[in-house]
Each structure stands twice: as C-alpha cells, then as structure tokens.
C-alpha cells in the first residue's frame, strides 16, 4: 500500500432505505478509512431520475448517522471534490465523453455515446480479498449470443451509465480504494477499460463477500428486517448492529466477537476479509446486542430504554433515575434488545403489569395458609432489606418449618413479577422495597 492518504467512498442510490447490504459496505469503507487515518466520502448516485428522491436520500443519511458512520465529505458537508451528487456533475461526464469521442474510441448512436471495446486485451487487477483476477477484453461486455457489446457511457437523455459515471467520479474525487460487494466484480473489467481509455490509474479494489440468510439464500425480507431503521425500531442498539455487521465476512482474530468502535477501527484489516459468503444469523445479532446492552453506562441505558417504557404505557417519570438505572442493571443480562429489556422490567414500574399477567388462580387457600406465616415474618423481621440477608432468612425459616426454599420463592416470584422466570427473587424484592412487596403479597392473599 502506498503512503498516500486513503480515500474511500460509499455511493448509495437514493431509491430506497439504507438496507443491511448497503450498511455493511458503508461500514467496511468507514473502518478502512478510520484505520488508515484516511477520508470517508459519501457520494449520492442519483442518475435514476424516476426513482431517486430527496426523501430516500435523507433516509439513507439518517441511517448512517444512526449507525455512527460519519463522513468527511458529502452533499451535506461539502468538500474539495464536490459536487457530491451525480445529478450535479453532468457537465463533467459530458466533457470526458467528448474526450473519448475526439480520440475515436467512442461513437454516437441514436443520441447515446458508446465506448468501443478493443479486442485482444488482458484486463487484470489485484483484489485485496479475492487475489488476482484477469479477464479478456472480449468478455468484458457481451451480448446474449456471446458477441462483444460496446459500453454505453451516456444515454440518450444525457445521463451517464453506472460503469462510466463511477469511473469519472472515483478518479476526479481522488478515490484510491474501491471497497464494494462481490456482485460488482463483473463490472470491474468494464471500468478498467474506461480508466485505460481516459489515461487514468485505477484505484485498488476489494470486493466483499455476499450476505446470505441462514438458508444460504440471498438476504431478503423473508429473513427478517432489511432496513437499518427497522432494526432501530425492533430495539437494537447502533453499537450492536455496528459490531454484528463488522463480523460479517471479517474476523478480528482470537475468537473475539464483542468489539467497541475503537477496537474495530484498530483491528480492522482488509486482509482478514473472507472469500466465503457471510451468513446473517439473527441469534448472533441478539447475542452481540445483549452484550452491548450489558456494557452500557447506566445513564445511557436508561435514556435508551425510557421511550420504550412509554410506548408500553408505563410511566417512568414516577420514579427517580437511580431506581430505574438499578432496575435495568438487574435485568441487563436478560433482554436481548431494548424493547425486550423494557418489557422484562415492566413489573418494576407497575403492579398492573403483574396482575394483568398473573391472576393467582393456582394459589389454594391451603397454600396461602401455609406460606402466610413466612411472608409476614419476612416482611417485618428481615433486616437489613438486602438480597443475601433475605435469602439466608428464607433458608433458615424453611428448614425449621420443613419446607423447601422453592415452595417459598416461586409464589413470591409470581406475586412480585407475574413471571415464572426473573432475576433472583430476593434481588427483585430488595429493589421494590418492603412496602411494595407487602402490597403485592396482600393482593394475592399471601400476607
């Protein structure tokens, strides 16, 4: 690699939202730029005038901002190599097309401009992921019958075609690394021909493996959400999605999976990108996201979860932040998404959430009579009100009365949480406090 500043670009078409494949490509470009102290350029390829919209452009930019993929140059921040929308660069495409016409290597036909493919050339390039790739120029662009097909560079309406525009843009913007999906390998020979015709040095290339679903088919809606913002709405953290996408087709080595952004930037190397297709495993995303939830600072986790509580009809404003932070810390190892964590902590904000789930129909009067003495003694005599002390109190009492700890703990768990599974029930009781515990037990006739 040369010592020149690394310049990479992400060039989405504003014809839809930022999907997972696009976010993956953007992330790898961003990581390569940040790892090398380079520049990450955002370019909008909006030459499809019928389908491109400003609304989609904003959606893509918002998705990248949510992912934390900041750009150094782009349509909104400017830069020395603008404009950064293809629709604003039409004069540039026309002028270079005229250059090719004047050389006699291009011609006009029905108002379009075509580049005439020369025969007998070997087009080779070193791909940072796939190694050396070589194609005969006669196979760079072919018709269905196998005959050579010249490359349209300007359409009749004056708009550039993809393969031509990307060459002009990458050269004039100083892009020296092109990192994109492997589906673009087929386009590279055509682009090499245009670089050669214009007398320009091509950039270095790295093509990224495809992302497949667990059924090994191309990722689509049947595998789950495809837009970045859908994952936001489903309760995934930007850091979780960032970490998960970084692991699709790349490994930092030594079986390390959970990475901060800073660690990913430090460790990222295109040489460790695999040739194999990457599998989008939702279970792994859930695991990675949960780990990032657990690692969050309590105040940041609270700020993230608060709107999801409100969405569930809960009122977090009734409680002090310190209580809510403790509630989330207690459950942080259980919810895999922010939405799940909000749901799993509902009983710490509302007793109504408990009574809605659990009516107490399994509690017989005989059970109540047997357990009431314990709960009364526990509520009045167990101090300090701490989890370890409460568990020790319960063990001693149950042994003296010939009961198992489970006989005491399970009804208590149902009464306090309305769930069969929860963190340690005495940890829950410690957080709720003795008065709230008494209120809930009395509701079910256990105190």
Long-range contacts (C-beta under 8 A, 24 or more apart in sequence): 1-204, 2-176, 4-176, 5-37, 5-38, 5-39, 6-32, 6-33, 6-36, 6-37, 6-38, 6-39, 6-176, 6-177, 7-33, 7-38, 7-39, 7-41, 7-173, 7-174, 7-175, 7-176, 7-177, 8-32, 8-33, 8-38, 8-39, 8-40, 8-41, 8-175, 8-177, 8-178, 8-179, 9-40, 9-41, 9-42, 9-43, 9-169, 9-170, 9-173, 9-175, 9-178, 10-40, 10-41, 10-42, 10-43, 10-64, 10-69, 10-71, 11-42, 11-43, 11-44, 11-45, 11-166, 11-169, 12-44, 12-45, 12-60, 13-44, 13-45, 13-46, 13-48, 13-51, 13-52, 14-44, 14-46, 14-52, 14-53, 14-54, 14-56, 14-57, 14-60, 15-48, 15-51, 15-52, 15-53, 15-56, 16-56, 17-56, 17-59, 17-60, 17-63, 17-227, 17-228, 17-229, 18-59, 18-60, 18-63, 18-64, 18-227, 18-228, 18-229, 19-226, 19-227, 19-228, 20-211, 20-219, 20-225, 20-226, 20-227, 20-228, 20-245, 20-280, 21-181, 21-211, 21-219, 22-60, 23-63, 23-64, 23-67, 23-69, 23-228, 23-241, 23-245, 24-208, 24-211, 24-245, 24-248, 24-249, 25-179, 25-180, 25-181, 25-208, 26-64, 26-67, 26-69, 27-67, 27-69, 27-242, 27-245, 27-246, 28-179, 28-208, 28-246, 28-250, 28-270, 28-273, 29-177, 29-179, 30-69, 30-70, 31-246, 31-264, 31-265, 31-268, 32-177, 32-179, 32-206, 32-268, 32-270, 33-72, 34-265, 34-268, 35-265, 35-266, 35-268, 35-269, 38-177, 39-72, 39-73, 40-69, 40-70, 40-71, 40-72, 40-73, 41-71, 41-72, 41-73, 41-74, 41-79, 41-81, 41-84, 41-173, 41-175, 42-71, 42-73, 42-74, 42-75, 42-84, 43-74, 43-75, 43-84, 43-85, 43-86, 43-169, 43-173, 44-74, 44-75, 44-84, 44-85, 44-86, 45-86, 45-162, 45-165, 45-166, 46-85, 46-86, 46-87, 47-86, 47-87, 47-159, 47-160, 47-162, 47-165, 49-87, 49-159, 52-87, 59-229, 62-229, 63-227, 63-228, 63-229, 66-228, 66-229, 66-232, 66-238, 67-228, 67-238, 67-241, 67-242, 68-238, 68-239, 68-242, 68-261, 81-172, 81-173, 81-174, 86-160, 86-165, 86-169, 89-165, 89-168, 89-169, 90-158, 90-159, 90-160, 92-168, 92-172, 93-153, 93-154, 93-160, 93-164, 93-165, 93-168, 94-154, 94-158, 96-168, 96-198, 97-153, 97-154, 97-164, 99-198, 100-153, 100-197, 100-198, 103-197, 105-197, 106-153, 106-197, 110-156, 111-156, 112-152, 112-154, 112-155, 112-156, 113-152, 113-153, 113-154, 114-150, 114-151, 114-152, 114-153, 115-150, 115-151, 115-153, 115-164, 115-193, 115-194, 115-197, 116-150, 117-141, 117-148, 117-149, 117-150, 117-151, 117-193, 118-193, 119-148, 121-193, 121-196, 123-189, 123-192, 123-193, 125-188, 125-192, 125-202, 125-205, 126-204, 126-205, 127-185, 127-205, 127-206, 127-207, 128-204, 128-205, 128-206, 128-270, 128-271, 128-273, 129-182, 129-206, 129-207, 129-208, 129-209, 129-270, 129-273, 129-274, 129-275, 130-182, 130-185, 130-207, 130-275, 133-185, 133-188, 135-189, 137-189, 137-193, 139-189, 140-189, 140-190, 140-192, 140-193, 141-189, 141-190, 151-190, 151-193, 151-194, 153-194, 162-187, 163-187, 163-190, 163-191, 163-194, 164-194, 166-191, 167-191, 167-194, 167-195, 167-198, 167-200, 168-198, 170-203, 171-195, 171-198, 171-200, 175-203, 176-203, 176-204, 177-203, 177-204, 177-205, 177-206, 178-203, 178-204, 178-205, 178-206, 179-205, 179-206, 179-207, 179-208, 179-270, 180-206, 180-207, 180-208, 181-207, 181-208, 181-210, 182-207, 182-208, 182-209, 182-210, 183-210, 206-270, 206-273, 208-249, 208-273, 209-248, 209-249, 209-273, 209-274, 209-275, 209-276, 209-277, 209-278, 210-277, 210-278, 211-248, 211-249, 211-277, 211-278, 211-279, 211-280, 212-277, 212-278, 212-279, 212-280, 213-279, 213-280, 214-279, 214-280, 214-281, 214-282, 216-277, 216-279, 219-280, 223-280, 223-282, 224-280, 224-282, 234-337, 234-339, 235-308, 235-337, 235-338, 235-339, 235-340, 235-341, 235-342, 236-285, 236-289, 236-337, 236-338, 237-289, 237-292, 237-293, 237-296, 237-304, 237-338, 239-292, 240-285, 240-288, 240-289, 240-290, 240-291, 240-292, 240-293, 241-285, 241-289, 243-288, 243-292, 244-284, 244-285, 244-288, 244-289, 247-284, 247-288, 248-278, 248-279, 248-280, 249-273, 249-274, 249-276, 249-278, 250-274, 257-288, 258-288, 258-291, 258-292, 258-295, 286-336, 286-337, 287-336, 289-336, 289-337, 290-333, 290-335, 290-336, 290-337, 293-332, 293-335, 293-336, 293-337, 293-338, 293-341, 294-332, 294-333, 296-332, 298-325, 298-328, 298-329, 299-325, 301-325, 301-328, 301-329, 301-332, 302-328, 304-338, 305-338, 305-341, 305-342, 305-345, 308-338, 308-339, 308-341, 308-342, 309-342, 309-345, 309-346, 309-349, 311-342, 312-342, 312-343, 312-346, 314-342, 314-346, 314-349, 314-350, 314-353, 315-349, 315-350, 316-349, 318-349, 319-349, 323-431, 324-349, 326-431, 327-431, 330-423, 330-427, 330-428, 330-431, 331-423, 334-423, 347-416, 347-417, 347-418, 347-419, 347-428, 348-428, 348-431, 348-432, 351-436, 351-439, 351-440, 351-443, 353-418, 354-415, 354-416, 354-417, 354-418, 354-440, 355-418, 355-443, 356-418, 357-418, 357-419, 358-414, 358-415, 358-418, 358-419, 360-414, 360-415, 360-443, 360-444, 360-445, 363-411, 363-444, 363-445, 363-446, 367-411, 368-445, 368-446, 370-403, 371-407, 371-408, 371-411, 371-446, 372-446, 372-447, 373-401, 374-398, 374-401, 374-403, 374-408, 375-412, 375-441, 375-446, 375-447, 376-447, 379-434, 379-437, 379-438, 379-441, 379-447, 385-429, 385-430, 385-433, 385-434, 386-430, 387-424, 387-426, 387-427, 387-429, 387-430, 388-426, 390-426, 390-429, 390-430, 391-424, 391-426, 394-426, 411-444, 411-446, 412-441, 412-446, 414-444, 415-440, 415-441, 415-443, 415-444, 415-446, 416-440
